[in-house]
Amino acid sequence: MRVLFDSSIRVDPLPPLRQDLACDVAIVGAGISGLSLAYELASRGRKVTVLEAEHAGFGASGRNGGILFPAPGLVWRIRGALGHSDATWAFEALRSRCGELVHDLGALEGGPTQASMYLAAPGRVAERALPWVARSLSDARRCSSEELAAHTGQKARGGIVFSAHVVDPKRLTRSLLARAQAAGATVHENTPVVDVSESSSGALVTALGHRVRARDVVVASGAWASRRSFQTWMLSSPTLPESTLAMLGPSIVATAERSFTYRRVYDGRLLFGAFDDPVTVPLNHVPADVGARLTRLLHRSIPDLPTFEPECVWGGAIHSQGHEFPSVRRESPHVVRLGAIAGIYWALMGARFAHGLLEPSDETPEDARLRQCVAATRVPVFGALTLVLRLMLGPWGGDLT
Ligand SMILES: Cc1cc2nc3c(=O)[nH]c(=O)nc-3n(C[C@H](O)[C@H](O)[C@H](O)COP(=O)(O)OP(=O)(O)OC[C@H]3O[C@@H](n4cnc5c(N)ncnc54)[C@H](O)[C@@H]3O)c2cc1C
């Protein structure tokens, strides 16, 4: 599968696991979740080994749209589960952690650049929901249907615009890898883990016929571990004229009940993505009709866009499998599962929460409270996100299905 982000980066593979090892924490999967956690732990002196089936960033982390979007739906759920004051506190805490993460990522190659994000309200329900969303997002303001049309080509009753960030996912993942390694973590690529089990004093991970003995194991294998997944597919246009790109900033716009689209400009091209139903396709396989379906959807949402053949189409699964919050949880005394269902932001936050679970003495009281608030919602993050979008946006247009 050709992924646009791949083109500029060539790296030598890291050596696979070739012998039995012992460490404090073994991490399965070198995506954003696994690598961020590896960095957090290694930089506090823990001996960390990361085992990656393919190469760092092979999964969703290296092929995503790179749009940082902290799901506001979560706060709504916290309010339902815990009441108004915890929800307000949790929301502010999440917002400030998001700011810290963005600042921290700024030190990395592929770190965030600022962008305006437009959210369209195609229907009446969506229009009514927008003030709530606007209140939940920092720097959000309402925008008129004219402004929305001018910036997104989108016909809608109105919308909101807010300040967001975009990253280059491939560069970001490689940078996280370099950071984890510099902190002392060992990463083995081409090392598929086939078994994780408990032992009397910890856990045992088996890969390539070797064993890694660890006090704790964190499974951060992302979507690929899932039997039932949401898919999201993206296409890249060929290089487009500056004048066309100028009107195509990043945006998240409604498509239909279960779905939404997202787009951004990258390297002189328009990247456009949409969600698909929970279907399972083989790893690294793009169904033949996805390009045509995405193109139709794109031209329906931006009718004035000149027609083109996509330069490439790619995508992958987003973990679902009905995993509930806590997306970070102890499965057994020595095994923690870290599932970053709802995007880059949650992959980064999840690593922090996992660190808190593994090393409670390192966790600040605020982070512990936040982790507990998030855990208390006990809803799938992805479900929360889509629920909010559905309520906000209502049926409109068509999705990929
Ligand atoms: C096309 C697409 C677009 C997206 N766009 C956005 C976006 O714009 N904004 C956003 O916030 N989010 C987006 N996402 C979601 C986001 O990319 C993911 O939520 C996030 O990257 C998950 O990170 P992760 O580290 O948990 O999982 P992954 O990145 O999937 O990493 C898991 C790693 O584990 C490895 N692995 C799996 N099984 C094993 C095994 N048995 N042994 C060893 N290693 C194993 C895999 O090879 C992989 O490298 C998008 C996702 C896709 C697919």
The ligand as a Tripos MOL2 file, in Angstrom:
@<TRIPOS>MOLECULE
LIG
   53    58     1     0     0
SMALL
NO_CHARGES

@<TRIPOS>ATOM
      1 C1         -6.1670    6.4730    7.3300 C.3       1 LIG1
      2 C2         -6.2160    6.9580    8.7550 C.ar      1 LIG1
      3 C3         -6.3870    8.3070    8.9960 C.ar      1 LIG1
      4 C4         -6.4160    8.7660   10.3090 C.ar      1 LIG1
      5 N1         -6.5040   10.1180   10.5060 N.ar      1 LIG1
      6 C5         -6.4050   10.6010   11.7640 C.ar      1 LIG1
      7 C6         -6.3540   12.0170   11.9720 C.ar      1 LIG1
      8 O1         -6.3820   12.8210   11.0430 O.2       1 LIG1
      9 N2         -6.2810   12.4540   13.2490 N.ar      1 LIG1
     10 C7         -6.2090   11.5850   14.3190 C.ar      1 LIG1
     11 O2         -6.1250   12.0450   15.4560 O.2       1 LIG1
     12 N3         -6.2240   10.2460   14.1360 N.ar      1 LIG1
     13 C8         -6.3010    9.7280   12.8890 C.ar      1 LIG1
     14 N4         -6.2910    8.3720   12.7000 N.ar      1 LIG1
     15 C9         -6.2190    7.4890   13.8850 C.3       1 LIG1
     16 C10        -4.8100    7.4130   14.4850 C.3       1 LIG1
     17 O3         -3.8780    7.2520   13.4530 O.3       1 LIG1
     18 C11        -4.7120    6.2280   15.4570 C.3       1 LIG1
     19 O4         -5.7310    6.3500   16.4550 O.3       1 LIG1
     20 C12        -3.3640    6.1710   16.1770 C.3       1 LIG1
     21 O5         -2.2910    6.3030   15.2550 O.3       1 LIG1
     22 C13        -3.2330    4.8570   16.9280 C.3       1 LIG1
     23 O6         -1.9090    4.7250   17.3830 O.3       1 LIG1
     24 P1         -1.4370    3.3840   18.0630 P.3       1 LIG1
     25 O7          0.0050    3.5410   18.3850 O.co2     1 LIG1
     26 O8         -2.3480    3.0460   19.1930 O.co2     1 LIG1
     27 O9         -1.6900    2.2230   16.9860 O.3       1 LIG1
     28 P2         -0.9090    1.8980   15.6300 P.3       1 LIG1
     29 O10        -0.3540    3.1020   14.9760 O.co2     1 LIG1
     30 O11        -1.8280    1.0370   14.8230 O.co2     1 LIG1
     31 O12         0.3560    1.0440   16.0990 O.3       1 LIG1
     32 C14         0.2770   -0.3220   16.4670 C.3       1 LIG1
     33 C15         1.5890   -1.0030   16.0690 C.3       1 LIG1
     34 O13         1.5630   -2.3260   16.5990 O.3       1 LIG1
     35 C16         2.1580   -3.2000   15.6430 C.3       1 LIG1
     36 N5          1.6920   -4.5650   15.9120 N.ar      1 LIG1
     37 C17         0.4570   -5.0750   15.7260 C.ar      1 LIG1
     38 N6          0.4140   -6.3590   16.0900 N.ar      1 LIG1
     39 C18         1.6450   -6.6540   16.5470 C.ar      1 LIG1
     40 C19         2.2510   -7.8480   17.0620 C.ar      1 LIG1
     41 N7          1.5720   -8.9890   17.1830 N.pl3     1 LIG1
     42 N8          3.5560   -7.8030   17.4470 N.ar      1 LIG1
     43 C20         4.2610   -6.6530   17.3370 C.ar      1 LIG1
     44 N9          3.7520   -5.5140   16.8350 N.ar      1 LIG1
     45 C21         2.4530   -5.5170   16.4510 C.ar      1 LIG1
     46 C22         1.6630   -2.6420   14.3040 C.3       1 LIG1
     47 O14         2.5030   -3.0550   13.2300 O.3       1 LIG1
     48 C23         1.7410   -1.1260   14.5570 C.3       1 LIG1
     49 O15         2.9590   -0.5600   14.1600 O.3       1 LIG1
     50 C24        -6.3010    7.8610   11.4020 C.ar      1 LIG1
     51 C25        -6.1490    6.4930   11.1600 C.ar      1 LIG1
     52 C26        -6.1080    6.0400    9.8510 C.ar      1 LIG1
     53 C27        -5.9430    4.5710    9.6000 C.3       1 LIG1
@<TRIPOS>BOND
     1     1     2 1
     2     2     3 ar
     3     2    52 ar
     4     3     4 ar
     5     4     5 ar
     6     4    50 ar
     7     5     6 ar
     8     6     7 ar
     9     6    13 1
    10     7     8 2
    11     7     9 ar
    12     9    10 ar
    13    10    11 2
    14    10    12 ar
    15    12    13 ar
    16    13    14 ar
    17    14    15 1
    18    14    50 ar
    19    15    16 1
    20    16    17 1
    21    16    18 1
    22    18    19 1
    23    18    20 1
    24    20    21 1
    25    20    22 1
    26    22    23 1
    27    23    24 1
    28    24    25 2
    29    24    26 1
    30    24    27 1
    31    27    28 1
    32    28    29 2
    33    28    30 1
    34    28    31 1
    35    31    32 1
    36    32    33 1
    37    33    34 1
    38    33    48 1
    39    34    35 1
    40    35    36 1
    41    35    46 1
    42    36    37 ar
    43    36    45 ar
    44    37    38 ar
    45    38    39 ar
    46    39    40 ar
    47    39    45 ar
    48    40    41 1
    49    40    42 ar
    50    42    43 ar
    51    43    44 ar
    52    44    45 ar
    53    46    47 1
    54    46    48 1
    55    48    49 1
    56    50    51 ar
    57    51    52 ar
    58    52    53 1
@<TRIPOS>SUBSTRUCTURE
     1 LIG1         1 GROUP 0 **** ****
